[in-house]
Amino acid sequence: MFCEEIKKFSEYLNQYQLAESTFKLYIVVVNSFLSKKKELTQETLNKFIKKRPRLYIKRALQYYLKYKKLDKEIELIKVRVPARRPRAEPTREQLKSIIDKIQDQEVKLFFELLYNTGARASEALNIKVKDLDFIASTLTLKVKGGYYRQVKLTVELANELKIYTVEELGKLGNEKVFFSNCNSSKVAYIILRRRIKTLSNLSDSEKDLIKKTHSFRRALINHLFILTSNIRLVQKFIGHKSIDTTSTYLSEKTDKELVEEANKLLRLYHG
């Protein structure tokens, strides 16, 4: 019986454009809960979370409650997020130097867009021509969670996208900007990774860097935080629901640079 329920839930979850790995993880979590054949109550859900105190467990069940239209009636317990160990991430300068070497026009424009907007790969692969305003140089992204986020593009990138999609390929309206011959973003992502392998003018290490498409998002978050020192502003720009999520993206290098900047200000203040 719960197999049919999982099928319906997975169809509901598709609208949120989650990363494939996240989508599968949430299905596994809900499947695990349903297999216990427990009644769907606040007590049973929170007991399930307590045995597995992980944020992804809670988020999967939150989506399930939305699907069941019970999210206003049932409150889930808080889950403490363990501190992440800062990892070394490529800088925006490193990523830009790699993009400049790419000769495949479609792949290059795709990474230019990630570099300028901080979009997730799944979001960028679902962009349609109608989402681009070439006059205002803006892009409307449908982001994780089913929300919309408008971002400003550089005039140069907006023009390049217009020339490539409209003038060269003649794409219009609902046609996808990138890899439009693919019937889903999941297939398009596979094609993207195959195309990266064929980029003969990039080293293997450079290919590995851009395969991790989230590196572009991380690099932009760190760059904006260094420029503004305002994590809430960065959170709003990047489209995170929680400021805690944004804070986990900050690298150790960012923290050090902020300390150095603070020390400079103190030296100026004290003469």
VOPAGU-2260 file (C-alpha; in pm, 1 decimal, decimal comma):
REM VOPAGU-2260
SITE   aa  ch    i         X         Y         Z
SITE  MET   A    0       0,0       0,0       0,0
SITE  PHE   A    1     273,9     244,0      90,9
SITE  CYS   A    2     441,8     180,7    -249,0
SITE  GLU   A    3     154,3     367,2    -414,1
SITE  GLU   A    4     187,7     641,1    -152,9
SITE  ILE   A    5     561,4     677,2    -228,0
SITE  LYS   A    6     485,0     700,2    -599,0
SITE  LYS   A    7     235,4     982,1    -539,1
SITE  PHE   A    8     474,6    1159,1    -301,3
SITE  SER   A    9     759,7    1140,5    -554,0
SITE  GLU   A   10     532,0    1295,0    -818,9
SITE  TYR   A   11     448,6    1575,3    -573,5
SITE  LEU   A   12     817,2    1625,8    -488,3
SITE  ASN   A   13     910,7    1673,3    -855,6
SITE  GLN   A   14     767,1    2026,8    -855,2
SITE  TYR   A   15    1039,6    2146,6    -615,6
SITE  GLN   A   16    1328,6    2078,9    -856,8
SITE  LEU   A   17    1548,5    1923,0    -590,8
SITE  ALA   A   18    1892,2    1788,7    -678,5
SITE  GLU   A   19    1867,2    1424,1    -784,3
SITE  SER   A   20    2064,8    1302,1    -479,9
SITE  THR   A   21    1841,9    1506,0    -242,5
SITE  PHE   A   22    1526,3    1382,6    -416,1
SITE  LYS   A   23    1632,4    1017,9    -375,1
SITE  LEU   A   24    1734,9    1074,7     -13,0
SITE  TYR   A   25    1396,6    1224,2      78,4
SITE  ILE   A   26    1214,4     934,1     -86,3
SITE  VAL   A   27    1426,0     685,9     111,5
SITE  VAL   A   28    1350,3     868,1     439,6
SITE  VAL   A   29     973,5     879,2     382,5
SITE  ASN   A   30     974,6     519,6     260,2
SITE  SER   A   31    1155,6     419,7     580,4
SITE  PHE   A   32     897,3     598,3     795,1
SITE  LEU   A   33     600,2     448,4     609,8
SITE  SER   A   34     747,5      98,6     625,6
SITE  LYS   A   35     717,8     114,6    1006,9
SITE  LYS   A   36     339,1     133,6     953,3
SITE  LYS   A   37     307,8     400,7    1218,5
SITE  GLU   A   38      21,6     646,1    1237,1
SITE  LEU   A   39     111,4     989,9    1100,1
SITE  THR   A   40     112,4    1194,8    1419,9
SITE  GLN   A   41     338,7    1453,6    1581,5
SITE  GLU   A   42     448,9    1193,5    1835,5
SITE  THR   A   43     543,0     921,8    1583,5
SITE  LEU   A   44     722,2    1166,3    1350,5
SITE  ASN   A   45     927,9    1324,5    1627,1
SITE  LYS   A   46    1013,9     984,2    1770,0
SITE  PHE   A   47    1138,4     884,8    1424,8
SITE  ILE   A   48    1352,3    1202,8    1405,1
SITE  LYS   A   49    1496,0    1151,8    1757,1
SITE  LYS   A   50    1631,9     812,4    1655,0
SITE  ARG   A   51    1798,3     971,9    1351,4
SITE  PRO   A   52    1873,9    1335,8    1445,2
SITE  ARG   A   53    1973,3    1462,7    1101,7
SITE  LEU   A   54    1850,2    1774,8     927,3
SITE  TYR   A   55    1776,5    1592,2     600,9
SITE  ILE   A   56    1545,2    1353,6     791,6
SITE  LYS   A   57    1342,6    1646,5     922,8
SITE  ARG   A   58    1333,4    1819,6     583,6
SITE  ALA   A   59    1213,7    1503,4     409,0
SITE  LEU   A   60     930,2    1469,7     659,3
SITE  GLN   A   61     845,2    1840,4     624,7
SITE  TYR   A   62     792,5    1788,1     251,4
SITE  TYR   A   63     580,1    1482,3     325,9
SITE  LEU   A   64     364,2    1682,2     567,1
SITE  LYS   A   65     318,2    1950,0     298,4
SITE  TYR   A   66     211,1    1676,3      57,2
SITE  LYS   A   67     -41,3    1550,1     314,6
SITE  LYS   A   68    -146,0    1911,7     391,2
SITE  LEU   A   69     -61,5    1861,4     757,9
SITE  ASP   A   70     234,9    2100,3     781,1
SITE  LYS   A   71      24,9    2360,1     968,3
SITE  GLU   A   72    -105,7    2105,7    1219,7
SITE  ILE   A   73     208,3    1907,3    1305,5
SITE  GLU   A   74     522,6    2068,3    1445,3
SITE  LEU   A   75     849,7    1879,3    1417,0
SITE  ILE   A   76    1123,5    1902,2    1677,8
SITE  LYS   A   77    1436,6    2108,1    1619,9
SITE  VAL   A   78    1744,4    1928,8    1491,6
SITE  ARG   A   79    2085,3    2058,4    1589,0
SITE  VAL   A   80    2303,4    2092,5    1279,3
SITE  PRO   A   81    2657,4    1963,6    1343,8
SITE  ALA   A   82    2934,9    2209,2    1258,8
SITE  ARG   A   83    3085,6    2138,9     917,5
SITE  ARG   A   84    3456,3    2126,1     876,0
SITE  PRO   A   85    3556,3    2410,6     640,4
SITE  ARG   A   86    3680,6    2280,4     308,2
SITE  ALA   A   87    3917,8    2434,5      60,1
SITE  GLU   A   88    3712,5    2572,8    -226,1
SITE  PRO   A   89    3834,0    2715,8    -558,5
SITE  THR   A   90    3832,2    3095,0    -573,3
SITE  ARG   A   91    3626,6    3292,6    -823,5
SITE  GLU   A   92    3951,7    3385,1    -997,7
SITE  GLN   A   93    4039,4    3016,6   -1045,9
SITE  LEU   A   94    3693,1    2936,6   -1177,8
SITE  LYS   A   95    3695,1    3236,2   -1416,0
SITE  SER   A   96    4031,5    3135,9   -1558,9
SITE  ILE   A   97    3891,5    2788,0   -1634,1
SITE  ILE   A   98    3575,1    2930,2   -1796,2
SITE  ASP   A   99    3786,5    3153,7   -2021,9
SITE  LYS   A  100    3959,1    2844,1   -2163,7
SITE  ILE   A  101    3637,3    2662,5   -2258,0
SITE  GLN   A  102    3577,1    2654,4   -2633,5
SITE  ASP   A  103    3241,0    2472,3   -2632,3
SITE  GLN   A  104    3005,9    2773,5   -2650,6
SITE  GLU   A  105    2704,3    2614,8   -2480,3
SITE  VAL   A  106    2909,9    2473,2   -2193,7
SITE  LYS   A  107    3096,4    2802,0   -2153,9
SITE  LEU   A  108    2773,2    3005,2   -2132,8
SITE  PHE   A  109    2631,9    2758,3   -1882,2
SITE  PHE   A  110    2927,9    2805,9   -1648,5
SITE  GLU   A  111    2931,4    3182,3   -1706,6
SITE  LEU   A  112    2574,1    3186,0   -1581,3
SITE  LEU   A  113    2661,2    2979,6   -1270,9
SITE  TYR   A  114    2957,8    3209,2   -1208,0
SITE  ASN   A  115    2744,9    3526,9   -1228,4
SITE  THR   A  116    2426,4    3414,6   -1051,4
SITE  GLY   A  117    2520,4    3140,7    -804,5
SITE  ALA   A  118    2239,3    2928,9    -949,9
SITE  ARG   A  119    2229,9    2557,9    -876,6
SITE  ALA   A  120    2300,6    2338,2   -1179,7
SITE  SER   A  121    1945,2    2195,7   -1167,7
SITE  GLU   A  122    1802,5    2551,0   -1174,6
SITE  ALA   A  123    2021,3    2661,1   -1465,9
SITE  LEU   A  124    1934,8    2351,6   -1669,4
SITE  ASN   A  125    1564,5    2437,2   -1638,9
SITE  ILE   A  126    1594,1    2798,9   -1757,4
SITE  LYS   A  127    1366,3    2880,3   -2050,3
SITE  VAL   A  128    1407,8    3164,3   -2298,4
SITE  LYS   A  129    1102,6    3340,9   -2151,7
SITE  ASP   A  130    1281,6    3356,7   -1813,0
SITE  LEU   A  131    1537,9    3594,8   -1962,3
SITE  ASP   A  132    1472,1    3967,4   -1997,4
SITE  PHE   A  133    1737,4    4078,9   -2244,5
SITE  ILE   A  134    1645,3    4447,2   -2218,6
SITE  ALA   A  135    1666,0    4466,2   -1837,8
SITE  SER   A  136    1948,5    4204,5   -1827,5
SITE  THR   A  137    1763,8    3996,9   -1566,1
SITE  LEU   A  138    1688,9    3630,0   -1516,2
SITE  THR   A  139    1400,4    3476,9   -1320,4
SITE  LEU   A  140    1505,7    3147,9   -1162,7
SITE  LYS   A  141    1270,9    2883,6   -1025,0
SITE  VAL   A  142    1469,0    2773,8    -721,4
SITE  LYS   A  143    1463,5    2479,8    -482,5
SITE  GLY   A  144    1138,0    2479,6    -291,1
SITE  GLY   A  145     935,0    2606,3    -588,1
SITE  TYR   A  146    1008,6    2974,2    -524,1
SITE  TYR   A  147    1126,2    3235,0    -775,8
SITE  ARG   A  148    1437,8    3449,2    -754,3
SITE  GLN   A  149    1523,1    3733,0    -990,6
SITE  VAL   A  150    1891,7    3802,8   -1051,8
SITE  LYS   A  151    2070,7    4074,0   -1244,7
SITE  LEU   A  152    2299,2    3960,1   -1525,5
SITE  THR   A  153    2591,8    4153,0   -1662,4
SITE  VAL   A  154    2504,3    4327,0   -1989,0
SITE  GLU   A  155    2776,5    4121,5   -2160,6
SITE  LEU   A  156    2633,0    3788,7   -2043,5
SITE  ALA   A  157    2275,5    3890,7   -2132,6
SITE  ASN   A  158    2391,5    3982,0   -2484,3
SITE  GLU   A  159    2587,2    3657,7   -2524,7
SITE  LEU   A  160    2283,2    3455,7   -2416,8
SITE  LYS   A  161    2059,0    3648,7   -2656,8
SITE  ILE   A  162    2293,8    3598,2   -2951,8
SITE  TYR   A  163    2335,5    3227,7   -2876,6
SITE  THR   A  164    1974,3    3132,5   -2795,1
SITE  VAL   A  165    1761,4    3365,4   -3005,9
SITE  GLU   A  166    1974,2    3482,3   -3297,0
SITE  GLU   A  167    2188,3    3173,2   -3362,1
SITE  LEU   A  168    1956,2    2888,6   -3256,8
SITE  GLY   A  169    1620,0    3064,5   -3296,3
SITE  LYS   A  170    1488,6    2948,4   -2958,7
SITE  LEU   A  171    1171,6    3110,8   -2824,7
SITE  GLY   A  172     938,3    3113,3   -2522,9
SITE  ASN   A  173     921,8    2778,0   -2346,2
SITE  GLU   A  174    1231,8    2630,6   -2510,8
SITE  LYS   A  175    1512,7    2555,9   -2269,4
SITE  VAL   A  176    1828,2    2763,5   -2302,7
SITE  PHE   A  177    2073,6    2479,4   -2234,5
SITE  PHE   A  178    2072,7    2124,4   -2376,2
SITE  SER   A  179    1716,0    2166,7   -2504,4
SITE  ASN   A  180    1725,3    1833,5   -2687,0
SITE  CYS   A  181    1724,1    1653,0   -2348,3
SITE  ASN   A  182    1382,9    1553,1   -2211,3
SITE  SER   A  183    1474,9    1624,5   -1847,5
SITE  SER   A  184    1728,8    1820,0   -1642,0
SITE  LYS   A  185    1866,3    1491,5   -1507,2
SITE  VAL   A  186    1952,1    1375,5   -1861,4
SITE  ALA   A  187    2089,4    1723,0   -1939,9
SITE  TYR   A  188    2321,9    1700,1   -1638,1
SITE  ILE   A  189    2459,3    1369,1   -1763,1
SITE  ILE   A  190    2519,7    1522,5   -2107,7
SITE  LEU   A  191    2691,0    1822,7   -1945,0
SITE  ARG   A  192    2936,5    1597,1   -1760,3
SITE  ARG   A  193    3011,0    1408,4   -2083,7
SITE  ARG   A  194    3075,3    1735,3   -2266,4
SITE  ILE   A  195    3314,4    1845,5   -1988,9
SITE  LYS   A  196    3519,8    1531,0   -2051,4
SITE  THR   A  197    3566,8    1635,7   -2416,4
SITE  LEU   A  198    3713,8    1978,0   -2330,2
SITE  SER   A  199    4064,6    1904,4   -2457,3
SITE  ASN   A  200    4215,6    2239,5   -2354,1
SITE  LEU   A  201    4141,3    2180,5   -1983,3
SITE  SER   A  202    4355,0    1969,7   -1753,7
SITE  ASP   A  203    4198,6    1678,6   -1565,6
SITE  SER   A  204    4213,6    1874,6   -1240,4
SITE  GLU   A  205    4034,8    2170,7   -1402,6
SITE  LYS   A  206    3765,1    1939,8   -1537,9
SITE  ASP   A  207    3719,9    1791,1   -1190,4
SITE  LEU   A  208    3677,9    2140,7   -1043,7
SITE  ILE   A  209    3396,7    2247,3   -1275,4
SITE  LYS   A  210    3224,7    1909,2   -1253,6
SITE  LYS   A  211    3151,6    2010,4    -894,2
SITE  THR   A  212    2902,6    2270,1   -1013,3
SITE  HIS   A  213    2816,3    2377,3    -658,2
SITE  SER   A  214    3168,1    2523,0    -632,1
SITE  PHE   A  215    3043,8    2823,2    -832,8
SITE  ARG   A  216    2767,1    2885,1    -580,2
SITE  ARG   A  217    3004,6    2849,4    -285,2
SITE  ALA   A  218    3261,5    3080,4    -442,1
SITE  LEU   A  219    3001,0    3351,9    -507,3
SITE  ILE   A  220    2864,8    3330,9    -151,5
SITE  ASN   A  221    3214,9    3372,2      -7,9
SITE  HIS   A  222    3294,2    3655,2    -249,7
SITE  LEU   A  223    2975,7    3846,9    -161,8
SITE  PHE   A  224    3035,5    3799,1     209,9
SITE  ILE   A  225    3390,0    3936,3     181,6
SITE  LEU   A  226    3256,5    4239,3      -9,4
SITE  THR   A  227    2964,1    4314,4     224,2
SITE  SER   A  228    3033,2    4141,2     560,2
SITE  ASN   A  229    2652,8    4109,7     567,1
SITE  ILE   A  230    2547,4    3745,8     583,8
SITE  ARG   A  231    2174,4    3829,3     578,1
SITE  LEU   A  232    2215,1    4021,8     252,7
SITE  VAL   A  233    2402,3    3724,9     102,2
SITE  GLN   A  234    2129,5    3488,5     227,0
SITE  LYS   A  235    1857,2    3692,5      55,0
SITE  PHE   A  236    2052,8    3719,9    -270,3
SITE  ILE   A  237    2139,0    3350,0    -292,5
SITE  GLY   A  238    1787,6    3238,0    -194,4
SITE  HIS   A  239    1850,7    3035,0     122,2
SITE  LYS   A  240    1555,8    2999,0     358,9
SITE  SER   A  241    1781,6    2988,5     663,1
SITE  ILE   A  242    2078,5    3205,5     747,9
SITE  ASP   A  243    2234,4    2896,5     909,1
SITE  THR   A  244    2252,8    2732,6     566,4
SITE  THR   A  245    2438,0    3034,1     424,5
SITE  SER   A  246    2685,7    3031,2     714,0
SITE  THR   A  247    2787,9    2670,6     638,0
SITE  TYR   A  248    2910,7    2786,1     294,8
SITE  LEU   A  249    3167,8    3025,8     439,4
SITE  SER   A  250    3522,2    2898,3     409,0
SITE  GLU   A  251    3801,0    2923,0     665,0
SITE  LYS   A  252    3977,7    3159,6     425,3
SITE  THR   A  253    3680,0    3395,4     430,6
SITE  ASP   A  254    3689,4    3407,3     811,0
SITE  LYS   A  255    4062,3    3484,8     809,3
SITE  GLU   A  256    4017,9    3762,4     554,9
SITE  LEU   A  257    3744,5    3919,5     765,7
SITE  VAL   A  258    3966,4    3909,2    1075,0
SITE  GLU   A  259    4246,5    4076,5     878,0
SITE  GLU   A  260    4002,6    4342,7     756,2
SITE  ALA   A  261    3884,2    4402,9    1114,1
SITE  ASN   A  262    4244,7    4437,9    1231,5
SITE  LYS   A  263    4309,2    4695,7     958,6
SITE  LEU   A  264    4008,3    4897,4    1072,0
SITE  LEU   A  265    4126,6    4880,7    1434,2
SITE  ARG   A  266    4473,6    5002,0    1337,0
SITE  LEU   A  267    4318,1    5292,4    1147,9
SITE  TYR   A  268    4091,7    5373,7    1442,2
SITE  HIS   A  269    4374,1    5366,5    1694,2
SITE  GLY   A  270    4615,9    5548,0    1464,1
